[in-house]
Amino acid sequence: MTPPDQYDHEPPDGYPAEYEADVVLRDGATAHLRPITPDDAALLVAFYARVSEQSKYYRFFAPYPRLSDRDVARFTQVDYHDRLALIVTVGDEMIGVGRYERTGRRTAEVAFLIEDAHQGRGLGQLLLEHLAQAARENGMARFVAEVLPDNRKMITVFTEAGYKVAREFEDGVIMVEFDIAPTDTSFGVMQAREQRSEALSIARLLTPGSVAVIGASRREGTIGNALLRNLRDGGFPGRLYAVNTDTEVDEIEGVPAYPTIREVEDTVDLAVVAVKADMVADVVLDCAAKGVRGLVVVSSGFAEIGDEGRQRQRYLVGLARSYGMRVIGPNALGLINTATGVSLNATLSPLMPSKGRVAFFCQSGALGVPILADMAGRGLGLSSFVSAGNRADVSGNDLMQYWYSDEATEVVLLYLESLGNPRKFSRVSRRLAGRKPVIALKSGRATQGVPVGQLVRRSQLPPATIESMFRQSGLIGVDTTGELFDVAQLLAHQPLPKGRRVAIVSNSDALTLLALDTMAGCGLEAAGEPRNLRADASASDFGLALSEVFADDKVHSVVVIYTPPVQSNGGEVAQVLAAAAADSEKPVVSTFLASRSVPAELRVPDEDGGAARGSIPSFLNPQYAVGALAKATQYAEWRRRSDSRIPDLPEVDTAGGEDFVAEFLQRHPAGRELDEADRQRLLSFYGIPVLPAFPVLSADEAVDRAADLGFEVILKATAEQWRMRPDLADIWRHIHDEDDMRAAWAEMTHTFGVASDPARAQFVVQKMAPPGVPVVISTIEDVSFGPVVTFGLSGVATDLLGDRSYRMPPLTTRDAAEMVREVKAAPLLYGYRGSDPVDISAIEDLLHRVSRLTLDLEEVVRLDLRSVLVSAQGATVLDTRVRIAPNEKPRQDTPARRLT
């Protein structure tokens, strides 16, 4: 088997490489999607020869046994704008093609042909998604198609796409017509299909029936030997094979051995690869020929070593995906699945974790082994574990898609060193967090550092952006691995709190004070006075206090602190605590005998001998217990949020905005900042009025402009070096007449030292706005995160302190509300020290409009509402800045499904 070539020659002029994508099919296998080229003629002819006569008839409405040379030329030679064809390939074969051809200014006809052996794998839906996205980018808004009535599969492709489809029957043919603008329904359909297919692609890795270790060795201390031993000793019940090039070896560690994977008689589902880096590509081809479904590449020598390794890594992933295989790694620790009947330990860790309800994704191989040991020490069982190393293919996003529907997983842990696709991460994690707790630890937040080997776009945003994204998505962010496991220990065994009120039952005054201090710092409330018992309190004393707090409707959670007196092992207290908590829906955490796990005395055993739900976790001290409880409480509040929807916005003209941007880039191909008139026009498409500001170059001009406005104006210096300077007044307010204006002009030009050259200050005259609190709303197009919306109060102090909130659009009503309220200076908006509260809804409306604009118009790379005055009567936008530039690096999370 030879590696597939995407093209025999250089692609033609105008070839849109951005339309290329690796995709996951309905059955979890991968394929490659790309635009057709003239060099695909032979590929098309071979494909067409494999298509059944019935499928050809459905495509052309007549017998069409073969393609003429003219047909081949017409189908392979397209302009990629008005005529576009996308093909799907697996290996070196085409398995499907879809095309559109413009029939009007905003309309195109669309058609598909899928090889019969690959029908039912979701190719039609994938091609439709990618064709629709390309057509929208090329100015089309509507697809039409002709379908024979008995071609039910193709009718289903259109009707199940989530678009509103109109059908008419004419001359024996069904005429299908629909708008291709994305809708909530079409997004939902695509994302549901994405989740199912990506989850299945991971299931193929985690539930193999047979595994081969390629690079297995008899020599102890080698990676190949360790992998084979761990698989065998972990209890894997399926078929296990060793692959070693030594032709004299017929078994290794009691496992049948073969010189190549091709020579294994039976099928192989999963290959664990531990050979030298320069041999991995040949191994991938052997695996493809054998029909292997997935790879775990433990080998190093890829992107972590530099440019040569990066090229090798890209080739590895592209090659594997082209043959339908997903890849964990390279440079990976491996994967574990503790499910009954699987017992898969395809890692370098000799420790097979106990079965549990917690799943873990870890990017660091070096950290993976101690993490597994720490979890075992806490008695925290695992459902599955993946350590992805360089994360060249399978990522945390893929695992979250799998765990979303995995019934064995109730809590998800993420240790992240980088975010390859933050927009998709935010979307997928938010969906998962709505169903299961997700606890995340992100390293490198302070430095934005990315480990060697992980190929990601480096963000320029501040670390607070990631923390805000976690909050927006409902993730439980933690700062240490200890905290990661503390919170997991609580959520794996106890219910979610229904509020913030916490009762304390303790026989240690000192530890009670620690718990109260921690609660105050975490935002939890004490439910009355703590039940402080004597140091030698008996089990009955604890029982009486516990019965009171569990019966109290004002108590939402319970902290129990037990330090044993001399000659006591706490067994009787444990029995009383377990009995009191057994019938309660209130979460209980404890500091019990300084244990850092679920003590045997507080454990409710499950069918596998582990700790079932209802077991009471213990922490080393009450600070850890309360900290974990606070995180669980915050998550529970996020889950209970109401009125969280993306609002409909009146007075939004998306098409007008898109046309404006296209016209602007025709005039300024390199991009630039917009002038006042263009800013006003662009923002008007999204219902954002701006109080006009008029540039002036002299005192006479300023007087004339003020007179035109009827005075009651301001004079403002807008040059960046003088804006918001604490030592200079950049605005002169309350100018009532000509004398006021001339006095203001003289004073400000003197202060700024620009009397001889006033143009340097960029003075403007503007009508006075109603007094209010100044705020700033901005958005920036980040190379990694895509659009990010920022909110804060205006002023030097808030700039210096970084008092800003961040969110990734689209914003829900709750997102916008939280953005306003979470900045530290927010009390100024709510009537601080007797001032009038401002119109918060006006701020939230502006946030939604800016969010919508930046989401719709990717070329708006920077937008600042630099000065917005908010009063009780509403918000007035006074000063803006906008930059439009060509989109050199498209956003990573597009509507059409693709692997990134």
Disulfide bonds with the S-S distance in Angstrom:
none
